[in-house]
């Protein structure tokens, strides 16, 4: 008996057993439809609470075939006072996909796979947490910006599959880590192109690396329209725009079946401090970002069992 026939017979047996026990065909098909992954509990589209907020029609990443609307571009260009126009943006994106993969490298959803993701923030509450082995256990480990590993392995782990950054927070990566760019202006897209080529020489509000070491075949660029969606739907337009860390959590809800969140939250003085350094600006709070709103949404997601939140300390 070949494999296909064996699978078909097995499905017939399971269906017959289910119907004998009193279930209807429609109920069985609905049950089958909800088994979208091999996790103990999957993030499915049949969850009314989550689907009021999680819009799967929003593309998280840019691709060669995606066209950002001019309306979304006009929202995005205000984030860091971009003065150039929609045409310049589209020309730059066309150049981008002449160098980088035309579509993002995503692990697709499957009934026989559990896409378990750890999103690792940079909060000081990771110190002494001993979360390292647990973080490394995940299939996907997403880290932010300049979050350090060396010297902090016991608390933050050593594994990184995706590193989120923008030019002002860029660091070199190994050949197996995805560079996930969160662009806030056209210059950020230009930086990505030039940093892999002849070198970037532009100026920004802080020093920017001229070149970067990373695997260009693993580059992914977040869609500005996705950033707008996080701001308007998830944060209800609170704050100037979402933090990189909060957007990373919502991104994980879109590309993972199971999400575990580490290293989020302000310190005891209400400041966003990093686990590897002493905060110099004791009046920082959460900057231009609605930090308390973001944190409360993460708590609510945890309460609704849409993610697992490890609070540290």
N, C-alpha and C positions, 0 to 999 in steps of 0.2 A: 504494500500500500504506500503510494507516494505521500510526500509531506502535505501537499494541498488537500488531498483526500482525507488524511488524518485530521487536519485542522477542521475541515468541513463537518466530519462525523462528530468530532468533539463538541463543536458549536451546537449541532442538532441535539446531542444528548443533554447539554446544559440547558438549552431552551426548553426541551421536553420536561426535564426535571423541575424547572422553574414554574412552568404552566401547571404541572401536576400538583404542585404545592399551593396553587391558588392564584398565581399572578396572571395578569393579562399580557397579551402580546405588546400592546402599546407601553405598558409599564416597564416591560423587559427592555424594549428598545430605548426607552428614556434612561433606564439604568445603564445600559451599554454606552449611551452618548455621554454620560457624566464621567465615565472612566477614561479620562484624557491623559492620565500619566500613571506612573508606577509608585508615586508617593503615597504615604498613608492618607494624606488629604491634599487634594489638588485645588489650585485656584481656577475655578470653572466659571463659565459664562452663565451658569444657572443660579448664581448667587445674587439675589435682588439688591442686597445692601451694597455689595461691591460694584455691581454693574451700574449703579447710579453715579458712580465716580470714575470707574475704570473704562475708558472708551477705547476699545480695541481697534477702532477704525483709524485712530491717530498713529501715524508711522513714527516710531521712536528715532529712527535713523534716516539720514539722507541716503539716496541712491541715485544712480544715473537716470533712472526713470521717474524720479519723484519731482514734482513741480510745486515749490512753495508758493502760496498765494501772495499777491501783493499786499493784501491786508495784514497777513501774518508777518510779512517782511517789515511793514511799517511799524508794527508793535515792537519787533525785535530790534530795529535800528535805534530805538530810543533808549535801550538798556545802557549802552555806553556811548551815546551821542554820535552814532554813525552818521556821517554827512553825505555819503555816496548813495547812489540810487539803486533801484531794483534791477536795472539792466546790468550794472556793474556786479551786483551780487550773482546774477545768473551766469555771467561770463566767467566769474571766478569759480563757481561750482562746476562749470563745464571743464575748466582747466584741472580742477581737483580730481575729477574722475578719469582724466587722461593718465594720472599717475597712480591712483589708488583703486582698489577693487570696486567695481560698479555696483555691488550690493554688499550689505553687511554680512559678516561671518557669524551667523546665528545658529544655535543648537535648536533644531525644530522640535515642536511638541510631538510626543508619541506615547501610546498606551503602555509601551514596555520600557519607558525611560522616565526617571525622576530628575528633573533639572533643579537640583538643590543649590541655592545661591546664598553666599554670605556677603553682606554689604558691610564693609568695615570703615567706619568713620574715624575721625582723628581726636575724639574727645579725651581729655585727661582722665576720665573715669575708667579707661582701659588699664591704667597702671595698677598692678596687683590683682588683676582679674583672673589670670591664668586661663584665658580663653584660647590661647594659641593652638593647642591640639584640636579643639572643637572647630575653630575657623578652618584649619587645614583639611578637615574631614570633608568639606563641601566640594562639589564638582566645580562650581564657579565661585571665585573669590574676587570681589570687586573692591578696589582700594581707591582712595581719593588723593589727588594732588601730590604733595611731597611727603605723605605719610611714611614714616620710617619703619624699617624692619630690624636692621642690625642693632643688637643690644636690647631689643624688646620682644624677641621671639616668643618667650613664654606667655606673653600677654596678647600679642597680635598675630602670631603665627608667621610662617615663612612663604606660604603659597600666594601667588597672585596670577590670576588669569586675565583680568581686565584692570587697567589703570586709567581712571578718569582724570583729565587735566585740561587746562587752558594754557595759552602760551606763557603767561606770567607765573604759572605753577609747574611748568614742564620739567621732567627729569628723564634721564636715559633709562631704557628698558632692555630686558633680555629678549632673545629672539622668539620666545614662546608666549609673550604677553601682548594682549591687544591694547593698542593705544586708542582710547576713547576720548575724542576731542569734544569738549563742550564749548562751542564758539559763541561769543557775545558780540562780535562785530566782524565785518568783512576782513579786516586785517588779520584776524585769527585764522581764517581760511588761507589767506596768503602766507601766513607764517608756516602753516603745515606744509604747503607746497615747497617753500624755499628752504625750510629747515631740513628737508630730505634731499635738497639739491645743492645749489651754490651757496646757501646760507642766507639767513634773514638779517637785514640791517635796519629795520624800522625802529621806531620808538613807541613806548607805551608808558603807562603810569608807574611802572617799575621795570627793572632790567628783565630782558627776555633772552633766552638761549638762542644763539645764532643757528646752531645745528643740533640735531637730536639723533641718538642711536635707538632704533626700534625697527621692528619688522614691518615694512610698508604694506605687506600683504595682509596684515592683521589690523590695519587702521580702520576705525569706525568713527563717523561724525554724527553727533546728535542733531536732529532736526529742530531748527528754530521754532517750527510750529508745535513741536512736542513741549518745548519750554513754555510757550504761551499757554498751552493746555494745562500744564501743571499749575501755572500762576492763576489762571481764571477758574478752572474747575476744582482743583484740589485746595487751593489757598484762597479762593473767592476774592482774588485781586488784592489780597493783603500784602503789604510791603512793596518795595520797588520791583523786585523779582525774586524767584526762589533761589535758595542756596544750592550750590553744587551737590552737597550731601543729600538734601531732600529730593532733588531731581533724580539722584542715583537710586533712592528707595523706590520711587514711582517707576523708574525705568526697570528695576528688578521685578516689580509686579507685572510688568508687560512681557518680560522675556524668560521668567522663571516659573516653575510649578510650586516651589516652596521657598520662602524667603526668610532668612534669619539676619537680624540687624544687630550690629555691635558698634560701640564707640560713638554714640550720639548723646547729646545733652550738654547743657552749660555747666560750668563749675558752680561751687557754692555761692559765688558772688554774682552769678548770672552772666558770666562771660564765656564765650566760646574759646576755650584754651586747648592747646595741643599736648598730647601725652609726652612728646619728646623735648619740649622747651618750656621755659618760664615766661609767662605772659608779661609783656612790657607795658601794654596799654590796659590798665586796670578798669578803664571806663569803656572798653570796647563793646560790651554786651554782645549783640549778635549783628552788628553792623547795619547794612541796608536791608537785611533779610528779616522776615517775620519769624524769628527764632522760636518764640513761645508757641505760635500757631503751628509751625512745622512739628515741633516736639509733641504737641497735643494730638495732632493727627496720627503720628506714629503710635502714640499710646492707644488711641482709639482703634487703629488697625490691629494692634496686639490684642486689645480687649475683644474685638470681633473675630479673633483667631485667623486673621488674614496674613499675619506674619508673626514670627517669634522675636521678641525684643529682649536683648540681654543688656541690662542697665549698668553693669559694672559696679565700681566702688566695693 
